[in-house]
Amino acid sequence: MTTIHLHEAQPDHADHILAVLVAAFEQYRDQLDPPSGVFRETAADIRQKLARGGGFVACDEQRIIGAVLYQAHPDYMYLGRLAVLPDYRGQHIATRLITQVEQQALVRQLATVRLNVRLSLTGNQRFFHSVGYTITDYCCHENYTEFTYVTMEKKLTLA
């Protein structure tokens, strides 16, 4: 089994992070309404998200194979754009990336991590539930009148 190392994401990782996001989200291309914003993002967008918050990357010996972005808000940490290349799924890499974001929230004295998941992606909802997240709200994307995604949260214990 390949050893996977996690590192803090750097601005010069943006092109590689974007490539992982697009590859990981490819299965959803033309499947989601509204379409995923991943396919409109650029490396410059990823650099901006890293500058506004941060992120972590998972690497094998040769390349970035997973990533997650986060942004601190006054009363919670937002976890976004979690992605692992399809060939590396099932190795707990996503869970390790989530744990890094949760640790970052604790460092910043934020007791809640929040994320959004499409209603149609029930497998993703089950995954987040399995690592301690619960649905707290049903929401609509802009210009939609029916619910399109859920907000999920995990409460952390501050030291």
For each residue, the residues with C-beta under 8 A, 3 or more apart:
1: 91
2: 60 61
3: 60 61
4: 58 59 60 65 66 88 91 93 96
5: 58 59
6: 56 57 58 59 96 97 100
7: 56 57 59
8: 54 55 56 57
9: 13 17 50 54 55 56 57 67 69
10: 13 50
11: 14 47 50 51
12:
13: 9 10 16 17 50 55 57 64 67
14: 11 17 18 43 44 46 47 50
15: 18 19 43
16: 13 19 20 57 63 64
17: 9 13 14 20 21 43 46 55 57 64 67 69
18: 14 15 21 22 41 42 43 45 46
19: 15 16 22 23 64
20: 16 17 23 24 64 65 66 67 83 84 85
21: 17 18 24 25 38 41 46 67 81 83
22: 18 19 25 26 38 39
23: 19 20 26 83 85 86
24: 20 21 27 83 84 85 86
25: 21 22 28 29 36 38 39 83
26: 22 23 29
27: 24 31 86
28: 25 31 32 36 121
29: 25 26 35 36 39
30: 35
31: 27 28 120
32: 28 35 36 118 120
33: 148
34: 141 144 148
35: 29 30 32 39
36: 25 28 29 32 39
37: 40 41
38: 21 22 25 41 81
39: 22 25 29 35 36
40: 37
41: 18 21 37 38 45 46
42: 18 45 46
43: 14 15 17 18 46 47
44: 14 47 48
45: 18 41 42 48 49
46: 14 17 18 21 41 42 43 49 50 69
47: 11 14 43 44 50 51
48: 44 45 51 52
49: 45 46 52 53 55 69 71 80 81
50: 9 10 11 13 14 46 47 53 54 55 69
51: 11 47 48
52: 48 49 71
53: 49 50 69 70 71 72 78
54: 8 9 50 69 70 71 104
55: 8 9 13 17 49 50 67 68 69 70 81
56: 6 7 8 9 67 68 97 100 101
57: 6 7 8 9 13 16 17 64 66 67
58: 4 5 6 64 65 66 67 84 88 93 96 97
59: 4 5 6 7 62 63 64 65
60: 2 3 4 63 65 88
61: 2 3
62: 59
63: 16 59 60
64: 13 16 17 19 20 57 58 59 67
65: 4 20 58 59 60 84 85 87 88 93
66: 4 20 57 58 83 84 85 88 93 94 97
67: 9 13 17 20 21 55 56 57 58 64 81 82 83 97
68: 55 56 79 80 81 82 83 94 97 98 100 101
69: 9 17 46 49 50 53 54 55 79 80 81
70: 53 54 55 77 78 79 80 101 104 105
71: 49 52 53 54 77 78 80
72: 53 77 78 104 105 108 110
73: 76 77 78 110
74:
75: 110 112
76: 73 105 110 112 113 114 153
77: 70 71 72 73 101 102 104 105 108 110 112 113 114
78: 53 70 71 72 73 113 114 115
79: 68 69 70 82 98 101 113 114 115
80: 49 68 69 70 71 115 116
81: 21 38 49 55 67 68 69
82: 67 68 79 94 97 98 115
83: 20 21 23 24 25 66 67 68
84: 20 24 58 65 66 88 89 93 94 97
85: 20 23 24 65 66 88 89
86: 23 24 27 89
87: 65
88: 4 58 60 65 66 84 85 91 93
89: 84 85 86 93 94
90:
91: 1 4 88
92: 95 96
93: 4 58 65 66 84 88 89 96 97
94: 66 68 82 84 89 97 98 127
95: 92 98 99 131
96: 4 6 58 92 93 99 100
97: 6 56 58 66 67 68 82 84 93 94 100 101
98: 68 79 82 94 95 101 102 113 131
99: 95 96 102 103
100: 6 56 68 96 97 103 104
101: 56 68 70 77 79 97 98 104 105 113
102: 77 98 99 105 106 113 154 156
103: 99 100 106 107
104: 54 70 72 77 100 101 107 108
105: 70 72 76 77 101 102 108 110 111 112 113 156
106: 102 103 109 110 156 158 159
107: 103 104
108: 72 77 104 105
109: 106 158
110: 72 73 75 76 77 105 106 113 156
111: 105 155 156 157 158
112: 75 76 77 105 153 154 155 156
113: 76 77 78 79 98 101 102 105 110 133 153 154 156
114: 76 77 78 79 136 151 152 153
115: 78 79 80 82 128 133 151 152 153
116: 80 139 149 150 151 152
117: 121 124 125 128 149 150 152
118: 32 121 124 148 149
119: 122 138 147 148 149 150
120: 31 32
121: 28 117 118 124 125
122: 119 125 126
123: 126 127
124: 117 118 121 127 128
125: 117 121 122 128 129 135 150 152
126: 122 123 129 130
127: 94 123 124 130 131
128: 115 117 124 125 131 133 152
129: 125 126 132 133 134 152
130: 126 127
131: 95 98 127 128 154
132: 129 154
133: 113 115 128 129 152 153 154
134: 129 152 153 154
135: 125 138 150 151 152
136: 114 150 151 152 153
137: 150 151
138: 119 135 147 149 150 151
139: 116 147 148 149 150 151
140: 144 145 146 147 148 149
141: 34 144 148 149
142:
143:
144: 34 140 141 148
145: 140
146: 140
147: 119 138 139 140 150
148: 33 34 118 119 139 140 141 144
149: 116 117 118 119 138 139 140 141
150: 116 117 119 125 135 136 137 138 139 147
151: 114 115 116 135 136 137 138 139
152: 114 115 116 117 125 128 129 133 134 135 136
153: 76 112 113 114 115 133 134 136
154: 102 112 113 131 132 133 134
155: 111 112
156: 102 105 106 110 111 112 113
157: 111
158: 106 109 111
159: 106
